[in-house]
Amino acid sequence: MTGGDDVLSPKGPRYELFSAYYLHPSEGTGAVISPIMLKGDNYEEWSRSLRNNLRAKNKLGFIDGTIKVSDAKSPDFDQWGIVNSMLVAWIVNTLDVSVRSTVRFPDHVKSLWDDLRDRYSLGNGPRILELKAQIVDCKQHGRPVAVYFGELRKLQDELASYVKIPKCTCTAAPEYAKIVESELLHQFCIGLDPKKFGSVVSTLLMMDPIISLNVAYAKVVSDERKQTVSDAHDNRPDGAVGFAASGTAQGRTTWSSSGESRVCDHCGKKGHVKEKCFDLHGWPESFNSSGRGGQRGGRGSSRGGRGGRAQGSSGRGFAGSVSSSSKQYNGDDINDVDRTSAPTLSNEQWVQFMSAIKGVKTPPSTDNNSHGPHFGEPDWSGGAV
């Protein structure tokens, strides 16, 4: 067999791998080469996907007319017919049922391609106007930035497929590319929610040189994530913190600057220090004149009664103390379980708190911390020592 015969043979170099006439054994008539189905209103998206896949298989020339119909006497005639029929089947497999029922099977794949284009392509002018209107109306409207950006980029890419910008080869090409990129960036910034991203948009537009659309998208997404974390932090439950803070503010300051409870070195009681202990320095005259000294004198027995009572009722907890009621509440039901739930409340504050819940009168103060000066008294200093 001569060298010329090798060229004309169906098994010759023209049918090598990736040649226009080559078909892999796994490529049958049932193959679906595009995941996008033509439904009638998505012709541009479908055609771009199909052209890309046919180009990858080196078969694009069959639908754009580059590869002509082989002559009947040509050694490629049989192989051309095989590839042509295979392409017809591939295109039909990407048609929706509603479209497929209206399409006939032609003998030439280019005829099928042209028929679908003439039927479902809306034309450049009306479609360009429609795309520009959709880009103007494309806004975020509270959606995630990724969803909004994906919708906008799809419209921009389709518009770019209709409006073919001539390639510039002069020295002004970089400047021309910046103008196009700036237009895309402005369209993206206009659609963002101004209340959430107004500050970041101002920062992006003030950058010099202007950044690309992809870099701007990355910065906006980063800011969106920080806002999400901040909102989650602000909305977390803080009732327990507020309750503890209010209890400390209303009661006497029983903690030193180091965070430890103040204890008197003389009487061993909490709430004051030795320098202001009434047992050591004497009780103010205002206590005897107003009758408050008698109340303080009787606190020992009241504390003892409450201490013994607390041991007997330990385990009843807060619910047990709330369920019981009497005409006058003296704090006997307060136990260690209750105090652990709100450690910042003093005994006197606990009595007032429980009395308010029960709706009963509050007895004279029996707080262990009452040996120091109180608000409104002559020796009140107004702060912690």
C-alpha positions as CSV (number, residue, x, y, z in Angstrom):
1,M,0.0,0.0,0.0
2,T,1.4,3.3,-1.0
3,G,1.7,6.5,1.0
4,G,-1.1,8.1,-0.9
5,D,-3.4,5.2,-0.1
6,D,-2.6,5.7,3.6
7,V,-3.9,9.3,3.4
8,L,-7.1,8.3,1.7
9,S,-7.8,5.3,4.0
10,P,-10.5,5.6,6.6
11,K,-7.9,4.4,9.1
12,G,-5.4,7.1,8.0
13,P,-4.2,10.2,9.8
14,R,-7.3,12.2,9.2
15,Y,-9.2,10.0,11.7
16,E,-6.7,10.2,14.4
17,L,-7.6,11.2,18.0
18,F,-9.2,14.7,18.3
19,S,-9.6,15.1,14.5
20,A,-12.9,16.4,13.2
21,Y,-14.0,13.0,11.9
22,Y,-13.0,11.0,15.0
23,L,-15.6,9.5,17.3
24,H,-14.7,7.7,20.5
25,P,-16.2,4.2,20.9
26,S,-18.0,5.4,24.0
27,E,-19.8,8.2,22.2
28,G,-23.2,6.9,21.1
29,T,-26.4,8.5,19.9
30,G,-27.8,8.5,23.5
31,A,-25.1,10.8,24.9
32,V,-26.2,14.2,26.4
33,I,-23.4,16.6,25.8
34,S,-25.0,19.6,27.6
35,P,-26.8,19.8,30.9
36,I,-28.9,22.8,29.7
37,M,-32.1,21.8,27.8
38,L,-33.6,24.1,25.2
39,K,-37.1,25.1,26.5
40,G,-37.8,27.9,24.0
41,D,-36.9,31.0,26.1
42,N,-33.3,30.1,26.9
43,Y,-31.9,29.8,23.4
44,E,-28.8,31.9,24.1
45,E,-27.8,30.0,27.2
46,W,-28.4,26.7,25.5
47,S,-26.5,27.6,22.3
48,R,-23.5,28.9,24.2
49,S,-23.3,25.7,26.2
50,L,-23.7,23.5,23.1
51,R,-21.1,25.4,21.0
52,N,-18.6,25.1,23.9
53,N,-19.1,21.4,24.2
54,L,-18.9,20.8,20.4
55,R,-15.7,22.9,20.3
56,A,-14.2,20.7,23.0
57,K,-14.9,17.6,20.7
58,N,-13.6,19.5,17.6
59,K,-17.0,19.2,16.0
60,L,-18.0,22.9,15.9
61,G,-17.2,23.1,12.2
62,F,-20.2,20.9,11.3
63,I,-22.7,23.4,12.6
64,D,-21.1,26.7,11.6
65,G,-20.4,25.5,8.0
66,T,-16.6,25.3,8.2
67,I,-16.7,21.6,7.4
68,K,-18.5,21.2,4.1
69,V,-20.5,18.3,3.0
70,S,-18.2,15.7,1.5
71,D,-18.6,14.7,-2.1
72,A,-20.0,11.2,-2.7
73,K,-16.7,10.3,-4.3
74,S,-14.6,11.5,-1.4
75,P,-13.0,9.0,0.9
76,D,-14.4,11.0,3.8
77,F,-18.1,10.8,2.7
78,D,-19.0,7.8,4.8
79,Q,-17.3,9.1,7.9
80,W,-18.8,12.5,7.4
81,G,-22.3,10.9,7.3
82,I,-21.5,9.0,10.6
83,V,-20.4,12.2,12.4
84,N,-23.3,14.2,11.0
85,S,-25.9,11.8,12.2
86,M,-24.2,11.5,15.6
87,L,-24.4,15.3,16.0
88,V,-28.1,15.4,15.0
89,A,-28.8,12.9,17.8
90,W,-26.7,14.9,20.3
91,I,-28.6,18.1,19.6
92,V,-32.0,16.4,19.8
93,N,-31.1,15.0,23.2
94,T,-30.6,18.5,24.5
95,L,-34.2,19.6,23.5
96,D,-37.0,19.8,25.9
97,V,-40.0,17.6,25.2
98,S,-42.1,20.6,24.2
99,V,-39.5,21.6,21.7
100,R,-38.6,18.2,20.5
101,S,-42.1,17.4,19.4
102,T,-42.0,20.3,16.9
103,V,-38.6,19.6,15.4
104,R,-38.1,17.3,12.4
105,F,-35.0,15.2,12.0
106,P,-33.0,16.7,9.0
107,D,-30.3,15.0,7.0
108,H,-27.9,17.8,7.7
109,V,-26.9,18.9,11.2
110,K,-26.4,22.5,10.0
111,S,-30.0,22.6,8.8
112,L,-31.2,21.6,12.3
113,W,-29.0,24.2,14.0
114,D,-30.1,27.0,11.7
115,D,-33.8,26.0,12.1
116,L,-33.5,26.2,15.9
117,R,-31.7,29.6,15.7
118,D,-34.3,31.1,13.4
119,R,-37.2,29.9,15.5
120,Y,-36.0,30.6,19.1
121,S,-33.5,33.5,18.8
122,L,-35.2,36.8,19.5
123,G,-32.7,38.8,17.6
124,N,-30.0,41.0,19.0
125,G,-31.8,44.4,19.2
126,P,-34.8,43.5,21.3
127,R,-32.8,41.1,23.5
128,I,-30.1,43.7,24.2
129,L,-32.7,46.2,25.3
130,E,-34.3,43.6,27.5
131,L,-31.0,42.6,29.1
132,K,-30.1,46.2,29.9
133,A,-33.5,46.7,31.5
134,Q,-33.0,43.6,33.6
135,I,-29.5,44.8,34.7
136,V,-30.9,48.1,35.9
137,D,-33.7,46.3,37.9
138,C,-31.3,43.8,39.3
139,K,-31.0,44.6,43.0
140,Q,-30.0,42.7,46.1
141,H,-33.2,43.3,48.1
142,G,-32.0,41.6,51.2
143,R,-30.7,38.5,49.5
144,P,-27.2,37.1,50.1
145,V,-24.5,38.9,48.1
146,A,-23.5,35.7,46.4
147,V,-27.1,35.2,45.0
148,Y,-27.3,38.8,43.8
149,F,-23.9,38.7,42.2
150,G,-24.5,35.5,40.4
151,E,-27.7,36.9,38.8
152,L,-26.0,40.1,37.8
153,R,-23.0,38.3,36.3
154,K,-25.3,36.1,34.2
155,L,-27.0,39.1,32.7
156,Q,-23.7,40.9,32.1
157,D,-22.2,37.8,30.3
158,E,-25.2,37.4,28.1
159,L,-25.1,41.0,27.1
160,A,-21.4,40.8,26.3
161,S,-22.2,37.9,24.0
162,Y,-24.5,40.1,21.9
163,V,-22.4,43.3,22.1
164,K,-19.1,42.3,20.6
165,I,-16.5,44.9,21.6
166,P,-13.7,45.2,19.0
167,K,-10.3,44.2,20.2
168,C,-8.0,47.1,20.7
169,T,-4.4,46.7,19.8
170,C,-3.2,50.3,20.4
171,T,-1.5,51.7,23.5
172,A,-5.0,52.8,24.8
173,A,-6.1,49.2,25.2
174,P,-5.4,49.1,29.0
175,E,-7.3,52.3,29.6
176,Y,-10.2,51.0,27.5
177,A,-10.3,47.8,29.6
178,K,-10.4,49.9,32.8
179,I,-13.5,51.7,31.5
180,V,-15.3,48.5,30.8
181,E,-14.3,47.1,34.2
182,S,-15.4,50.3,35.9
183,E,-18.8,50.0,34.3
184,L,-19.3,46.5,35.6
185,L,-18.2,47.6,39.1
186,H,-20.6,50.5,39.2
187,Q,-23.5,48.2,38.2
188,F,-22.6,45.8,41.0
189,C,-22.4,48.6,43.6
190,I,-25.7,50.2,42.6
191,G,-27.6,47.0,43.3
192,L,-26.2,46.5,46.8
193,D,-28.4,47.3,49.9
194,P,-27.3,50.9,50.8
195,K,-28.1,50.5,54.5
196,K,-25.8,47.5,54.9
197,F,-23.0,48.2,52.4
198,G,-23.1,52.0,52.0
199,S,-19.7,52.5,53.8
200,V,-17.9,49.6,52.0
201,V,-19.2,50.8,48.6
202,S,-17.8,54.3,49.3
203,T,-14.5,52.8,50.1
204,L,-14.4,50.6,47.0
205,L,-15.2,53.6,44.6
206,M,-12.5,55.8,46.2
207,M,-9.7,53.3,45.5
208,D,-7.1,54.4,43.0
209,P,-6.5,52.6,40.7
210,I,-10.0,51.1,40.5
211,I,-10.2,47.5,41.6
212,S,-11.7,44.7,39.5
213,L,-15.2,43.4,40.0
214,N,-14.0,40.1,41.4
215,V,-11.9,41.9,44.1
216,A,-14.8,44.1,45.0
217,Y,-17.1,41.1,45.3
218,A,-14.6,39.4,47.7
219,K,-14.4,42.6,49.9
220,V,-18.2,42.9,50.1
221,V,-18.7,39.2,51.0
222,S,-16.1,39.6,53.7
223,D,-18.0,42.6,55.1
224,E,-21.2,40.7,55.0
225,R,-19.7,37.9,57.0
226,K,-18.5,40.3,59.7
227,Q,-22.0,41.8,59.9
228,T,-23.5,38.4,60.3
229,V,-21.2,37.6,63.2
230,S,-21.9,41.0,64.8
231,D,-25.6,40.6,64.5
232,A,-25.5,37.1,66.1
233,H,-23.4,38.6,69.0
234,D,-25.9,41.4,69.6
235,N,-28.9,39.2,69.5
236,R,-27.7,36.6,72.0
237,P,-29.7,36.3,75.3
238,D,-28.3,38.6,78.0
239,G,-31.1,38.5,80.6
240,A,-28.9,36.9,83.3
241,V,-26.2,39.5,82.8
242,G,-28.7,42.3,83.1
243,F,-30.2,40.7,86.2
244,A,-26.9,40.4,88.0
245,A,-25.9,44.0,87.0
246,S,-29.2,45.4,88.3
247,G,-28.8,43.5,91.6
248,T,-25.3,44.9,92.2
249,A,-26.4,48.5,91.3
250,Q,-29.3,48.5,93.7
251,G,-27.6,46.9,96.7
252,R,-24.5,48.0,98.6
253,T,-21.1,47.5,97.0
254,T,-19.8,44.4,98.7
255,W,-16.8,43.8,96.5
256,S,-13.3,45.3,96.5
257,S,-11.5,46.5,93.4
258,S,-9.7,43.1,93.2
259,G,-13.1,41.4,93.0
260,E,-13.0,39.8,96.5
261,S,-15.8,40.2,99.0
262,R,-15.1,42.9,101.7
263,V,-14.9,41.4,105.2
264,C,-14.5,43.3,108.4
265,D,-11.4,42.2,110.4
266,H,-13.0,43.2,113.7
267,C,-16.5,41.5,113.6
268,G,-15.9,39.1,110.7
269,K,-19.0,40.2,108.8
270,K,-19.2,41.1,105.1
271,G,-20.1,44.3,103.5
272,H,-17.7,46.7,105.2
273,V,-14.2,47.0,106.5
274,K,-12.7,47.5,110.0
275,E,-12.2,51.3,109.5
276,K,-16.0,51.7,109.2
277,C,-17.3,49.0,111.6
278,F,-20.0,50.4,113.9
279,D,-19.2,47.8,116.6
280,L,-15.7,49.2,116.9
281,H,-16.2,52.9,116.3
282,G,-19.7,53.3,117.8
283,W,-23.1,53.6,116.3
284,P,-24.3,57.0,115.0
285,E,-26.7,58.9,117.2
286,S,-29.2,59.0,114.4
287,F,-29.7,55.2,114.9
288,N,-30.9,55.6,118.5
289,S,-33.0,58.7,117.8
290,S,-34.9,57.0,115.0
291,G,-35.3,53.7,116.6
292,R,-33.1,51.9,114.1
293,G,-30.6,50.9,116.7
294,G,-33.1,48.5,118.2
295,Q,-33.6,46.9,114.8
296,R,-29.9,46.3,114.5
297,G,-29.7,44.9,118.0
298,G,-32.2,42.2,117.2
299,R,-30.5,41.0,114.1
300,G,-28.5,38.3,115.7
301,S,-31.5,36.2,116.6
302,S,-33.1,36.8,113.2
303,R,-29.9,35.6,111.5
304,G,-29.7,32.6,113.7
305,G,-33.3,31.6,112.9
306,R,-32.7,32.1,109.2
307,G,-29.6,30.0,109.3
308,G,-31.2,27.1,111.0
309,R,-34.2,27.3,108.7
310,A,-32.0,27.3,105.6
311,Q,-30.5,24.0,106.5
312,G,-33.9,22.4,106.9
313,S,-35.2,23.7,103.6
314,S,-32.1,23.1,101.5
315,G,-33.1,21.4,98.3
316,R,-36.5,23.1,98.0
317,G,-34.9,25.7,95.8
318,F,-36.4,28.8,94.3
319,A,-39.7,27.2,93.3
320,G,-40.4,26.0,96.8
321,S,-39.8,29.4,98.3
322,V,-42.1,31.1,95.7
323,S,-44.9,28.6,96.2
324,S,-45.2,29.4,100.0
325,S,-46.8,32.7,101.1
326,S,-47.6,34.4,104.4
327,K,-48.7,37.7,105.6
328,Q,-45.1,38.8,106.4
329,Y,-42.1,37.4,104.7
330,N,-38.8,37.2,106.7
331,G,-36.6,35.3,104.2
332,D,-36.6,32.0,106.0
333,D,-37.0,30.0,102.8
334,I,-33.9,31.4,101.1
335,N,-31.2,28.7,100.9
336,D,-27.9,28.0,99.2
337,V,-29.5,26.9,96.0
338,D,-31.2,30.3,95.6
339,R,-28.1,32.2,96.4
340,T,-26.1,30.3,93.9
341,S,-28.5,31.3,91.1
342,A,-27.8,35.0,91.8
343,P,-24.6,35.4,93.8
344,T,-24.5,39.2,93.5
345,L,-27.7,39.7,95.6
346,S,-27.2,40.4,99.3
347,N,-29.5,38.9,101.9
348,E,-31.5,42.0,102.3
349,Q,-32.1,42.2,98.5
350,W,-33.2,38.6,98.5
351,V,-35.8,39.3,101.2
352,Q,-37.1,42.3,99.2
353,F,-37.1,40.3,96.0
354,M,-39.0,37.4,97.5
355,S,-41.4,39.7,99.2
356,A,-42.3,41.4,95.9
357,I,-43.1,38.0,94.4
358,K,-45.2,36.9,97.3
359,G,-46.9,40.2,97.7
360,V,-46.3,40.4,101.4
361,K,-44.7,43.0,103.7
362,T,-41.0,43.1,104.2
363,P,-39.8,42.7,107.8
364,P,-37.0,44.9,109.2
365,S,-33.7,44.4,107.4
366,T,-31.7,41.3,108.5
367,D,-28.8,41.5,106.1
368,N,-25.4,40.5,107.4
369,N,-24.0,43.4,105.5
370,S,-25.8,46.0,107.5
371,H,-23.0,46.8,110.0
372,G,-21.6,49.4,107.7
373,P,-23.0,52.8,106.7
374,H,-26.0,53.0,104.4
375,F,-27.1,55.5,101.8
376,G,-28.5,58.7,103.5
377,E,-26.7,58.1,106.8
378,P,-24.2,60.7,108.2
379,D,-21.1,58.5,107.6
380,W,-22.1,57.4,104.1
381,S,-19.0,57.7,101.9
382,G,-20.7,56.8,98.6
383,G,-18.2,54.2,97.4
384,A,-16.2,51.1,98.2
385,V,-13.1,51.3,100.3
